[in-house]
């Protein structure tokens, strides 16, 4: 990731994210950058088409759990002040009933970050893979929500395997040289098995 001071994403990374977030399946209209929260800054603030506010945080490698916690803190901070925001900017496009959601981006998430996010009630936080690639002088970002299938980590799923076929030679009894008497002897039950079949069942 392209980073600035103290591991923070630089202007190139935020520009790339603005483009990627604005052209996704649910495009976000970015309305603020580096907005100050309770103690730390929110990388990007966007408005979804349904009026939901999205708070975008870029996690530093190895600090994804901390980013999840910061996302919850930022969400609570913004939710408590949403009515004031809408008074100051009534044309912002946000709807109070649509809520506030934190979106945490990272190249990868460990088991603890995934478990922490899964324990949070739905609609409060979302995780997504974020990868940067430089194409010539331009830095590009690709974003994939964590709920979507990741080809790198999801094993291919195919149709169930058919049951193993029984071995057959394809030869007839005549080809094998088996007479009628020998075939009857082969198909007859063993003496012990015949005894079990004919013995009466005792009820205790």
N, C-alpha and C positions, 0 to 999 in steps of 0.2 A: 504494500500500500504506500502511496505517496504521502509522506508525513511532514508536518511543519514542526513548530516548537513543542518540546515535551511530548512527542508522540501524537500530537493532534493532527488530523487530516488537513492538508494544505488546500489552497484555493483550487488547484487543478483537480484534486480528488472530489471536492464538493461540486465543482462544475460538472464533472463526469456523472456524479450521482444525480444532480438536477436533471440532466438529460435522460438518464436511465429511468428515474422515478416518474418522469413526465410522459414516458412512452410505454409504460408497462400495461398489464391487463387491467389494472385499476390505476389510471394515471393520477398522480398527485400534482397539485398546483403549489409550488413552493412559494411561501410568503415571507419567510425569515430565515436567516443564517446566523449561527453562533449566538443564539438567544440565551440570555442569562437565566438560569433556573434558580433554585434555592441556593446552591453553592457553585455548581459547575454549569457549563454551557451546553445547550442542545445544538447539535450539529446543523440540523435542518428542521424546519416546521412546514408541514404541508397540509393542504385541504383536499380530501377525497371528493369524488363526484357526489356522494351522498351527504356531504357536509361534515363528515367525521374529521377531527384534527389528528394528524399523524406526527409524532415526535420521533425524528430519525436520529439514531445514535450509532456511531461507527466504533465498534469494539476493537481495542488493541489486542494483538495476538497474545493468548494466554490469560486475558483478563475479561473473558466473556461473561463469567458469573457476575463480576462487578458491574458490567454494562447492563445486565438484566436488572440488577438492583437499582442502578441509576435510572433506568427506564421507568421503573415503578415510581421512584421519587419524583421524576420530572412530570409523570402523568398526574400524580396527586397535586403537584404544585400548579400545573396549568388548569386542571379541572376546577380547583378552588377559585381561580381568577378568571374563568371563562366569561362569566357575566360582565365583568369589568372590561375585558378585551372587546366584547361585542358592543359595549357602549362607546368605546373609543373608535372602533372600526366596524360599524354596522354592515358595511359592504364586504366584509372579509369573506363571506360565503360559508362560514361555519354554522352548524346547527347544534344548539345545546343538547337536544335529544339524541343526536348522532353519537355523542360521546368523544372521548379522547383515547387514543391508542398509541403505545410506544412501539417503534419498529427498530429492532437491534440488528445491525448488519455485521457480519464477520466472515472471514474466509472459511472458518470451520468452527464447530461448537463441540466442546467436550461433553461427557456424560452428565457432569454436574449442572452445566448450563441448561442442557435439555431437560433434565429432571426438574430444575427450578422453574423453568418456563411452563412445563406441563402441569405443575401444581397450582399455577395462578389461574383464577377464573377466566373463562373465555372472554375475548373482546378487550382485554387490557394490555396485552403485550404480544408481539409477533416476532419470530426470528426468521432471518433470511440469509442465505449465502450471498456474499458479495465478493466479486473478483475484479481486479483492475488489469487492463492490458493496454500497453502503449502501441498505437498504430501510427507510425511516423511521428509527427510532433504532437499528435492528439492522444490524450489519455481517455480510455473508454472503460465504462463500468457495466458489469452484467449482474443482475439480481435474480435470485431464485428463492421463492418462499420455501421454508423448511418443510411444509406439508407436501410439496410437489416431489415426485419421484426423482431421486438423484441417480443418474445412470452410473456414476462412479461407485456408489455404495449400495445400490439395489440389485440383488442377484436377478438374472433373467428368469421369468416364470413362463413355463411352457405347458402344453397339455400333459395330463397324467400318462405315465408310461404304461403300455399294455402289459397284461400279466405274461410271465415267461411261458413260452410254448412248451408243451410236453414233447419229449424226444420221440420222433417217429422215423423209422428207417425208410418208409415208402415201399417196403417189400411185402409181398403177400406170403401166406403160409406155404404156398407151393414153392415160391422162390427160396424160402428158407429150408425147404425139405421137411416140414413138420407134418406128420400124419394126423388123421382125425383122432386116433387113440391118444397120441402124445399131447395134442391140443387139449383134450378133455382132462388129461392128468394135470396139465399145467393150470387149468382154470379151476380145478377142484380145490376146496378149502383144506388146509392142513388138518391132521387128526385132532390136535389140541383145539384149533379154532372151531372145528365141527362140534366138538364136545361142548364148548362154551355156548354155541348156538342152540344145542338141543337140551342143555341143562335147564331145569325149571328155576324161575326166579324166586328166591326166598324173601319173604317180607318179615322184617323184625318188628 
